[in-house]
Amino acid sequence: MELNMLLLREKIERLRNLLYNLIGSNKQLTDKTIVDCSQELDKLLTEYERHKNNISPQDAA
């Protein structure tokens, strides 16, 4: 896997865990911290999908 994809996956997992923890702390879903984290996660997921779709499959020889 390309290094950039690996770094994106790590960032996504960190933000996902942070978001779960923030939601579990009984904050309102409209809390600025939760909204900011969710928006950043959306951006990273979009970037990950864009990169994933641009990588052509390797020829199986």
Summary of the structure (lengths in Angstrom):
residues: 61
radius of gyration: 15.0
end to end distance: 18.1
largest distance: 52.9
contacts: 130
relative contact order: 0.17
helix: 74%
strand: 0%
